[in-house]
Structures are given as C-alpha cells and as structure tokens.
Amino acid sequence: MSVFTMADLHLPISVNKPMDIFGARWQNYVSKIEKYWRAIVSDDDTVIIPGDISWAIDLNEAKADFEFINSLPGKKLIGKGNHDYWWGTMSKNRKFILENGFNNIDFLFNNAYEVENFIICGTRGWYIDEKMQNANNKDAEYQKIVLRESSRLKMSIEEAIKLCPDRSKEILVFLHFPPVFGSFICEEMVEILTAYDIKRCFFGHIHGIYAIPQTTEYKGVRFTLISGDYLNFIPQLIAE
C-alpha cells in the first residue's frame, strides 16, 4: 500500500475550460490523468491532491469531476486551491460526497490523517510573487490571508501530532501554494514548518515551468513541486 500525490488536476468535465492554451502538456490531459493513474495506483493506495481540483463554481457543477475522481483507484485526500470555487464548508463538502456515494474521497482541511507510515496534514497556504509584494508592500489583505492560513497550518499540524504523539511517523505537509519558490519566501509559513520540525512539504500551483529542480531546501525543509503538468500528470510516489 503506497502513498502518491499530485496537485492541480484542473478538471473541466462539467465546464468548457480548455487548458491546452497553456502548453503541449495540457493536451488531452484528462485522458493522461486517467491512463497514468490507473497504471500505477491501486485500490489500497492513497493519493493526496492539494488543490485546484475542478473548474466548477459550485458543488453541483463539480459532480461530474468528482465522479471521475471517485472512479479512479485509491483513496483520495483533497485540499483546497485558489481555483476551487466549488469548495463549501466541511459539512457541506462531506454531505455532498456522502449523498453522491463518493466513498473514496475525503478533505484535508484543519485536520490530519494517518496513512501508512505517514501523518498527512496541510492547508491552502498563500502565494504572491515578489513584484506584487513590492507593489502592495505586503498590504493588509496579504497579511490577513497569511495569518489565517498560518493558523490553519498550525491547527492541521497539531492534529497530526495528536495522531502520533511520539512522532514515530513522519508528518508530511501538503499546501497548494509554495511557501518557497525562487526568490519568494513566505517566512510566516516557513517559521511554522521549522518550529514543528517538518522536513518535507509538497506544493502545486506552479504551471508551465519545467526546467527547474523539483525539490529545493530551505531552513532544513525540503519543498517539492507536484503540480499536474510538472509531473506530466503521473502521480508521484512518496518514499519513506
């Protein structure tokens, strides 16, 4: 039983949202997702999908995309991305999957899961490029969102520790936005990761950039890019 991850499925099954305008890797990408997923993921495996799941604007519109995800092998833990406009409260989300019989999907939000030899936790995070930061001077809205997401990250890590107080299982953090990317560093998020001695953090959101290292290290934390197009839509195995 293995653990995989891949962010940014950007499923368009319910809406007309072609992605091939963003490059060749996006051509027939839904077929790629299904082909590669079925080739390597089994029903006993778990796949963490940290954000940008569907282009739908509400849960009803997202139904076809969730049917597709539910049809794929394995248990799926879904996080929130900046384009997940369908995302409601946890009670609404879980009522939606229960009513529709999506029995291998759950949500990663202010909580944690024990999966094999890992404890899985995370939140959306926040990202804004350096140019916009300078323009906004890290304005009040930026600080508000970072404070909120930092609080959610803390809550999720605390829930992870409750599941494994002796820390015998590695806590893995999954965010949609990168805390560290190029010259951008969200020190608020990094400070939390280092305070809790988190060694590995996975993120998506970044598209169309392929000639870069997948993993970078900062302050003892390894940050790994796992957006769908970067992986060419092949779910990535997480090794111990």
C-alpha positions, 0 to 999 in steps of 0.5 A: 500500500503506497502513498502518491500525490499530485496537485492541480488536476484542473478538471473541466468535465462539467465546464468548457475550460480548455487548458491546452492554451497553456502548453503541449502538456495540457493536451488531452490531459484528462485522458493522461490523468486517467491512463497514468493513474490507473497504471500505477495506483491501486485500490489500497493506495492513497493519493493526496491532491492539494488543490485546484481540483475542478473548474466548477463554481459550485458543488453541483457543477463539480459532480461530474469531476468528482465522479471521475475522481471517485472512479479512479483507484485509491483513496483520495485526500483533497485540499483546497486551491485558489481555483476551487470555487466549488469548495463549501464548508466541511459539512457541506463538502462531506454531505455532498460526497456522502449523498453522491456515494463518493466513498473514496474521497475525503478533505484535508482541511484543519485536520490530519490523517494517518496513512501508512507510515505517514501523518498527512496534514496541510492547508491552502497556504498563500502565494504572491510573487515578489513584484506584487509584494513590492507593489502592495508592500505586503498590504493588509489583505496579504497579511490577513490571508497569511495569518489565517492560513498560518493558523490553519497550518498550525491547527492541521499540524497539531492534529497530526501530532495528536495522531502520533504523539511520539512522532514515530511517523513522519508528518508530511505537509501538503499546501497548494501554494509554495511557501518557497519558490525562487526568490519568494519566501513566505517566512510566516509559513516557513517559521511554522514548518521549522518550529514543528520540525517538518522536513518535507512539504509538497506544493502545486500551483506552479504551471508551465515551468519545467526546467527547474529542480523539483525539490529545493531546501530551505531552513532544513525543509525540503519543498517539492513541486507536484503540480499536474503538468510538472509531473506530466500528470503521473502521480508521484510516489512518496518514499519513506 
